[in-house]
């Protein structure tokens, strides 16, 4: 997760790269770190005006775990060299 303010539009933006700590039960995080990251991300998503997902799986996981409407999530285009 990366939080920043877009200075061109002055909107709070959250960019989410991975939610495997929620979907994978065998993730290497302990219960405390998983709990901490979940609440930190939930609070950031609540305050964000723009939400950017790294791919479609992350976008569907945001809808699944955080009940974010699909209309609020923008999927970033992959960078091709």
VENPE-V125772 format. One record per residue. N is the residue number from 1. SS is DSSP state (hx for helix, st for strand, lp for the rest). D_LAST is the distance of its C-alpha to the last C-alpha in Angstrom with 1 decimal. Layout:
[[N | SS | D_LAST] [N | SS | D_LAST]]
//
This chain:
[[1 | lp | 23.5] [2 | st | 22.9] [3 | st | 25.5] [4 | st | 25.3] [5 | st | 27.0] [6 | st | 25.1] [7 | lp | 26.9] [8 | lp | 26.2] [9 | lp | 27.9] [10 | lp | 29.8] [11 | st | 29.0] [12 | st | 28.7] [13 | st | 25.4] [14 | st | 24.6] [15 | st | 21.2] [16 | st | 21.7] [17 | lp | 19.3] [18 | lp | 21.8] [19 | lp | 25.4] [20 | hx | 26.1] [21 | hx | 29.0] [22 | hx | 30.9] [23 | hx | 30.1] [24 | lp | 30.3] [25 | lp | 34.0] [26 | lp | 33.3] [27 | lp | 30.8] [28 | lp | 31.6] [29 | lp | 32.6] [30 | lp | 36.3] [31 | hx | 38.2] [32 | hx | 38.4] [33 | hx | 34.7] [34 | hx | 33.8] [35 | hx | 36.5] [36 | hx | 35.5] [37 | hx | 31.8] [38 | hx | 33.0] [39 | hx | 35.3] [40 | hx | 33.0] [41 | hx | 30.3] [42 | hx | 33.1] [43 | hx | 34.4] [44 | hx | 31.1] [45 | hx | 30.5] [46 | hx | 34.0] [47 | hx | 33.5] [48 | lp | 30.1] [49 | lp | 29.9] [50 | st | 26.2] [51 | st | 24.6] [52 | st | 20.9] [53 | st | 20.0] [54 | lp | 16.8] [55 | lp | 17.4] [56 | hx | 20.4] [57 | hx | 22.2] [58 | hx | 22.4] [59 | hx | 23.6] [60 | hx | 26.3] [61 | hx | 27.3] [62 | hx | 27.8] [63 | hx | 30.1] [64 | hx | 31.8] [65 | hx | 32.6] [66 | hx | 32.8] [67 | lp | 34.0] [68 | lp | 31.5] [69 | lp | 31.6] [70 | hx | 28.5] [71 | hx | 28.8] [72 | hx | 28.2] [73 | st | 24.9] [74 | st | 21.6] [75 | st | 18.6] [76 | lp | 15.4] [77 | lp | 12.5] [78 | lp | 9.7] [79 | lp | 6.5] [80 | lp | 3.8] [81 | lp | 0.0]]
//
